Amino acid sequence: MLNEIIKGISTALHRAFGFEIFVNQIEQGLQTPCFFIAVLKPEVTPLLGRRCLKRNSFDIQYFPTESRKHDEMYQVAEQLIEHLEFIALPNGDLLHAANISYEVIDGVLHFFVNYNLPMIKTAEQIYMEALETEVNTTNTNER
């Protein structure tokens, strides 16, 4: 499911900005402006029964044309809030963003966002092997 969320983020970024998008690795000599999608620390929280909440945290980094252009980075951050509020997964499902925040570190915009998924774990089905019953009849006409 994590790869589908990354594809949804990539599609939303490409549609909104058209810049090059990197996932997992940043190439040397990259052409700016561009984005880098980093998966932070996914976690699963058990809920009642077979339910659980899967939290998928991302750091979407924006490399501007010039590292000192904070106004450009803040403008992109505001656009990211709008364009990443809902993302469409490849199967058409929509995910809503949670815990959105951003900051500029060393001339790079870091846009933090979570996409949380409530999940139901599959239950192991145990089938009966054999069932034995004993049936007796009673006479209902006797009084």
The 8 nearest C-alpha neighbors of each residue, nearest first, counted from 0:
[[1, 3, 2, 4, 5, 88, 116, 55],
 [0, 2, 4, 3, 5, 55, 6, 38],
 [3, 1, 5, 4, 0, 6, 7, 88],
 [2, 4, 6, 0, 5, 1, 88, 7],
 [3, 5, 7, 1, 6, 2, 88, 8],
 [6, 4, 2, 8, 7, 3, 9, 1],
 [7, 5, 9, 3, 4, 8, 10, 2],
 [6, 8, 88, 4, 10, 87, 5, 9],
 [7, 9, 5, 11, 6, 10, 12, 4],
 [10, 8, 6, 12, 7, 11, 13, 5],
 [9, 11, 13, 7, 8, 12, 14, 6],
 [10, 12, 8, 14, 9, 13, 15, 7],
 [13, 11, 9, 15, 14, 10, 16, 8],
 [12, 14, 17, 10, 16, 15, 11, 9],
 [13, 15, 11, 12, 16, 17, 10, 9],
 [16, 14, 12, 13, 11, 17, 82, 78],
 [17, 15, 13, 18, 12, 14, 11, 19],
 [16, 18, 13, 14, 15, 19, 12, 20],
 [19, 17, 33, 16, 13, 20, 32, 34],
 [18, 20, 33, 34, 17, 21, 13, 32],
 [21, 19, 34, 35, 33, 18, 22, 9],
 [20, 22, 35, 34, 25, 36, 24, 23],
 [21, 23, 36, 24, 35, 37, 20, 25],
 [22, 24, 37, 21, 36, 25, 35, 38],
 [25, 23, 22, 26, 21, 35, 37, 36],
 [24, 26, 21, 27, 35, 23, 22, 29],
 [27, 25, 29, 24, 28, 21, 30, 23],
 [26, 28, 29, 25, 30, 24, 21, 31],
 [27, 29, 26, 30, 25, 31, 33, 32],
 [30, 28, 27, 26, 31, 25, 33, 32],
 [29, 31, 32, 28, 33, 19, 64, 62],
 [32, 30, 33, 64, 63, 62, 29, 65],
 [31, 33, 63, 64, 62, 30, 18, 34],
 [34, 32, 19, 31, 18, 62, 20, 61],
 [35, 33, 61, 20, 60, 21, 62, 19],
 [34, 36, 21, 60, 20, 59, 22, 37],
 [37, 35, 59, 22, 58, 21, 60, 34],
 [38, 36, 58, 57, 39, 59, 23, 35],
 [39, 37, 57, 56, 58, 40, 36, 41],
 [38, 40, 56, 57, 37, 41, 58, 55],
 [39, 41, 56, 42, 38, 55, 57, 54],
 [42, 40, 55, 54, 56, 39, 43, 53],
 [41, 43, 54, 53, 40, 44, 55, 52],
 [42, 44, 53, 52, 54, 45, 51, 41],
 [43, 45, 52, 51, 53, 46, 42, 54],
 [46, 44, 51, 52, 50, 43, 47, 49],
 [45, 47, 51, 50, 44, 48, 52, 49],
 [48, 46, 50, 49, 45, 51, 119, 44],
 [47, 49, 50, 46, 45, 51, 119, 120],
 [48, 50, 120, 119, 47, 51, 46, 121],
 [51, 49, 119, 46, 48, 118, 47, 120],
 [52, 50, 45, 46, 118, 44, 117, 119],
 [53, 51, 117, 44, 43, 116, 118, 54],
 [52, 54, 43, 116, 115, 42, 117, 55],
 [55, 53, 115, 42, 41, 43, 114, 56],
 [54, 56, 41, 114, 113, 115, 53, 57],
 [57, 55, 113, 39, 41, 112, 40, 38],
 [58, 56, 38, 39, 112, 37, 111, 113],
 [59, 57, 111, 37, 110, 109, 60, 36],
 [60, 58, 36, 110, 35, 109, 57, 37],
 [59, 61, 109, 35, 108, 34, 58, 110],
 [60, 62, 34, 108, 107, 33, 63, 35],
 [61, 63, 107, 32, 33, 31, 34, 60],
 [64, 62, 32, 65, 31, 66, 61, 72],
 [63, 65, 32, 31, 66, 62, 68, 30],
 [66, 64, 63, 67, 68, 106, 62, 31],
 [67, 65, 106, 68, 63, 107, 64, 62],
 [66, 68, 65, 69, 106, 63, 70, 64],
 [69, 67, 70, 71, 66, 65, 72, 63],
 [68, 70, 72, 71, 67, 73, 66, 106],
 [69, 71, 73, 72, 68, 74, 75, 67],
 [72, 70, 74, 69, 68, 73, 75, 63],
 [73, 71, 69, 75, 74, 70, 108, 76],
 [74, 72, 76, 70, 75, 71, 69, 77],
 [73, 75, 71, 77, 72, 76, 70, 78],
 [74, 76, 78, 72, 73, 77, 79, 71],
 [77, 75, 73, 79, 78, 74, 72, 80],
 [76, 78, 80, 74, 79, 75, 73, 81],
 [77, 79, 75, 81, 76, 80, 82, 74],
 [80, 78, 76, 82, 81, 77, 83, 75],
 [81, 79, 77, 78, 83, 82, 84, 76],
 [80, 82, 78, 79, 84, 83, 77, 85],
 [83, 81, 79, 80, 84, 78, 11, 15],
 [82, 84, 85, 80, 79, 81, 86, 11],
 [85, 83, 96, 81, 82, 95, 80, 86],
 [86, 84, 95, 83, 94, 96, 93, 87],
 [87, 85, 94, 93, 7, 83, 8, 88],
 [86, 88, 93, 7, 92, 91, 94, 89],
 [87, 89, 7, 91, 92, 90, 3, 4],
 [88, 90, 91, 3, 87, 7, 6, 92],
 [91, 89, 88, 92, 87, 3, 93, 7],
 [92, 90, 88, 89, 87, 93, 86, 7],
 [93, 91, 88, 87, 90, 94, 89, 86],
 [94, 92, 87, 86, 88, 85, 91, 95],
 [95, 93, 86, 85, 87, 96, 114, 92],
 [94, 96, 85, 84, 114, 97, 93, 86],
 [97, 95, 84, 114, 113, 85, 112, 94],
 [96, 98, 113, 99, 114, 112, 95, 115],
 [99, 97, 112, 113, 100, 96, 111, 114],
 [98, 100, 112, 111, 97, 113, 101, 96],
 [101, 99, 111, 110, 98, 112, 102, 109],
 [102, 100, 110, 109, 111, 76, 99, 108],
 [101, 103, 109, 108, 104, 110, 100, 107],
 [102, 104, 108, 107, 109, 106, 105, 101],
 [103, 105, 107, 106, 102, 108, 109, 101],
 [106, 104, 107, 103, 66, 108, 67, 109],
 [105, 107, 66, 104, 67, 103, 108, 62],
 [108, 106, 62, 104, 103, 105, 61, 109],
 [109, 107, 103, 61, 60, 102, 72, 110],
 [110, 108, 60, 102, 101, 59, 103, 58],
 [109, 111, 101, 59, 58, 100, 60, 108],
 [112, 110, 58, 100, 99, 57, 101, 109],
 [111, 113, 99, 57, 98, 56, 97, 96],
 [114, 112, 56, 97, 55, 96, 98, 115],
 [113, 115, 96, 55, 97, 54, 95, 94],
 [116, 114, 54, 53, 55, 113, 117, 52],
 [117, 115, 53, 52, 118, 54, 114, 55],
 [116, 118, 52, 51, 53, 115, 119, 50],
 [119, 117, 51, 50, 52, 116, 120, 53],
 [120, 118, 50, 49, 51, 121, 117, 48],
 [121, 119, 49, 50, 122, 118, 51, 48],
 [120, 122, 119, 123, 49, 124, 50, 118],
 [123, 121, 124, 120, 49, 119, 125, 48],
 [122, 124, 125, 121, 120, 126, 49, 119],
 [125, 123, 122, 126, 121, 127, 120, 128],
 [126, 124, 123, 127, 128, 122, 129, 121],
 [125, 127, 128, 124, 129, 123, 130, 122],
 [128, 126, 129, 125, 130, 124, 131, 123],
 [127, 129, 126, 130, 125, 131, 124, 132],
 [130, 128, 127, 131, 126, 132, 125, 133],
 [129, 131, 132, 128, 127, 133, 126, 134],
 [130, 132, 129, 133, 134, 128, 127, 135],
 [133, 131, 134, 130, 129, 135, 136, 127],
 [132, 134, 135, 131, 130, 136, 137, 129],
 [133, 135, 132, 136, 131, 137, 130, 138],
 [136, 134, 137, 133, 132, 138, 139, 131],
 [137, 135, 138, 134, 139, 133, 140, 141],
 [138, 136, 139, 135, 140, 141, 134, 142],
 [137, 139, 140, 141, 136, 142, 135, 134],
 [138, 140, 141, 137, 142, 136, 135, 134],
 [141, 139, 138, 142, 137, 136, 135, 134],
 [142, 140, 139, 138, 137, 136, 135, 134],
 [141, 140, 139, 138, 137, 136, 135, 134]]
